[in-house]
């Protein structure tokens, strides 16, 4: 329980739309209609991490490219982000 421990120190995440299809309805006719990309930001162990959340089909994948192994999936953007925050906490 020292102040330098990263265990249990995951806090805060935010998401913002940054690309993908322009609408939220199914107006596109290609397979890209299911692809959505948003940005991800979280503080884990006192360090800020930024990445992306992508939707393909019915699954969301959150990742931080600057941290090897920092990828997680979920059934919603929030679930993927939460799983990624937990994964980052395991890695650092």
C-alpha positions in Angstrom: 0.0 0.0 0.0 2.9 2.4 -0.7 2.2 5.6 -2.7 4.4 4.3 -5.5 2.3 1.2 -6.1 0.3 0.9 -9.4 -2.0 -1.7 -8.0 -5.5 -0.3 -7.6 -4.4 3.1 -8.9 -6.2 3.1 -12.1 -8.3 6.2 -12.4 -10.1 8.3 -14.9 -10.7 7.6 -18.5 -12.2 9.7 -21.3 -13.4 9.1 -24.8 -14.0 11.4 -27.8 -15.1 10.7 -31.3 -12.2 11.1 -33.7 -13.1 9.4 -36.9 -14.9 6.4 -38.5 -18.2 6.8 -40.2 -19.8 10.3 -40.0 -23.2 9.2 -38.7 -24.5 7.0 -36.0 -27.1 5.3 -38.2 -26.6 2.7 -40.9 -26.4 5.0 -43.9 -23.2 3.4 -45.4 -23.6 0.3 -47.6 -20.1 -1.2 -47.2 -18.6 -3.2 -44.3 -17.0 0.1 -43.1 -20.4 1.1 -41.6 -19.6 -1.0 -38.5 -16.1 0.6 -38.1 -16.0 3.4 -35.6 -12.9 4.9 -34.0 -12.6 7.1 -30.9 -9.8 8.2 -28.7 -9.0 6.8 -25.2 -7.2 8.5 -22.4 -6.6 7.1 -18.9 -4.4 7.7 -15.9 -2.9 4.6 -14.4 -0.3 4.7 -11.7 0.0 8.4 -12.0 0.9 8.2 -15.7 -1.3 9.4 -18.6 -2.0 6.9 -21.5 -3.7 7.7 -24.8 -4.9 5.3 -27.4 -7.9 4.4 -29.5 -11.2 2.4 -29.3 -12.4 0.8 -32.5 -15.7 -0.9 -33.2 -15.7 -3.6 -35.8 -18.8 -5.7 -36.1 -20.3 -6.0 -32.6 -17.0 -5.8 -30.6 -14.9 -2.9 -29.4 -11.1 -3.0 -29.2 -9.2 -0.5 -27.1 -5.5 -0.2 -27.4 -2.5 2.0 -26.5 0.1 1.7 -29.3 3.0 3.1 -27.2 2.7 0.2 -24.6 3.4 -3.3 -25.8 0.5 -5.7 -25.0 -1.9 -2.9 -24.1 -5.0 -4.2 -25.9 -8.4 -5.2 -24.6 -11.9 -5.9 -26.0 -15.4 -5.4 -24.7 -19.1 -5.4 -25.7 -19.2 -1.6 -25.4 -16.7 1.3 -25.6 -16.9 1.7 -21.8 -16.3 -2.1 -21.3 -13.3 -2.1 -23.6 -11.8 1.0 -22.0 -12.3 -0.4 -18.5 -10.7 -3.7 -19.6 -7.8 -1.8 -21.1 -7.3 0.3 -18.0 -7.1 -3.0 -16.0 -4.6 -4.4 -18.6 -2.4 -1.3 -18.4 -2.4 -1.6 -14.6 -1.1 -5.2 -15.0 1.6 -4.2 -17.4 3.1 -1.2 -15.5 
